[in-house]
Amino acid sequence: GTLCRTKPTDLVFVIDSSRSVRPQEFEKVKVFMSRVIEGLDVGPNSTRVGVINYASAVKNEFSLKTHQTKAGLLQAVRRIEPLSTGTMTGLAIQFAISRAFSDSEGARLRSPNINKVAIVVTDGRPQDGVQDVSARARAAGIEIFAIGVGRVDMHTLRQIASEPLDDHVDYVESYSVIEKLTHKFQEAFCVVSDLCATGDHDCEQICISTPGSYKCACKEGFTLNNDGKTCSACSGGSGSALDLVFLIDGSKSVRPENFELVKKFINQIVESLEVSEKQAQVGLVQYSSSVRQEFPLGQFKNKKDIKAAVKKMDYMEKGTMTGQALKYLIDSSFSIANGARPGVPKVGIVFTDGRSQDYITDAAKKAKDLGFRMFAVGVGNAVEDELREIASEPVAEHYFYTADFRTISNIGKKLQMKICIGE
């Protein structure tokens, strides 16, 4: 089926089963109705369906309120029998207005959010008038589609149908081909207007509506991954191999509520990576008065597990030994024994909110000499000189500062773009 939300609709089929419609032809009409129903979101709050069967007399097969499920509707349609007498189309449309679309039969109050639709199928010339009664139905807010079969009188169809007639009048040579109209009606009920606007999509960044469906795209600087939904900040779509370690300041000046924002910041960046054994791997180290490895590179093989582990990280809440943390990054985090892969680019993201209580110059220089690409992110009382010392060249591209924890997600966006290798 199409990825289609159907707008809540009260839909009534008005079906001619007069003498001229042979039993096997009537079966084709039932198949057509079933196919249209299959394409709808059926339910008391979405689309309700009723069927009026007519010949010389009108028979209410079932009302809008009778069946709440698609399965129930399809079963009820299968049980409909032809009446095989005359053709009182006007009478049937009158019945639709006065009975089928009444609240006692399960129609909902007239509102812009609920479509009222009648689909009239006939193969004959009515034995009564249709013009006035159809005009009344349309005035009551009922949208009427008229389907004519075989030797039908086209003038009658035009008197029945809503404007624009091109969209509301259909003709088929015989009942055997009525099914080809199924697709048109499935699309007509589809809120093609915008699956993107209703949020019924799973695009990470940009959703583009297409008839009855949608496709995903990415913002500038991002490429669509192979799943067709998510985006990476890396060209090539799949993201290159990358060993990325976060060094996170957990000193007491950060404060618990801000530490939660820092975790969100980490996961924001993780989200833009393609994590796998061949692509990005992520490690996490927290430091305060001491250094604690939260998890090494390669421990978690997918984004979901990494993000869950980040969320579980406990806040250390002591001093700020940034130098010691940088040394740990060099000696342990990026060691092959600890999960780093030979020949894979190494990226460190250091996050701090204050002046280091130890000496950072040597370790900061050594990290860069070893070819690690170092990003420094400072918040609040972080010291610019220290951040610049940690950051790789060109420093302006690798160092970020904001006064307020609440705006670190903006830095996260910039970092997503930069972590891409060679960009």
Buried (B, 14 or more C-beta within 10 A) or exposed (E): EBEBBBBBBBBBBBBBBBBBBEEEBBBBBBBBBBBBBBBBBBEEEBBBBBBBBBBBEBBBBBBBBBBBEBEBBBEBBEEBEBBBEBBBBBBBBBBBBBBBBEEEBBBBEEEEEBBBBBBBBBBBEBBBBBEEBBEBBBEEEBBBBBBBBBEBBEEBBBBBBBEEEEEBBBEBEEBEEBBEBBBEBBBBBBBBEBBBEEEBBEBBBBBEBEEBBBBBBBEEBBBBBEEEBBBBBBBEBBBBBBBBBBBBBBBBBBBEEBBEBBBBBBBBBBBBBBBBEEBBBBBBBBBBBBBBBBBBBBBBEEBEBBBEBBEEBEBBBEBBBBBBBBBBBBEBBBEEEBBBBEEBBBBBBBBBBBBBBBEBEEBBEBBBEEEBBBBBBBBBEBBEEBBBBBBBEEEEEBBBBBEEBEEBEEBBBBBBBBBBBEE
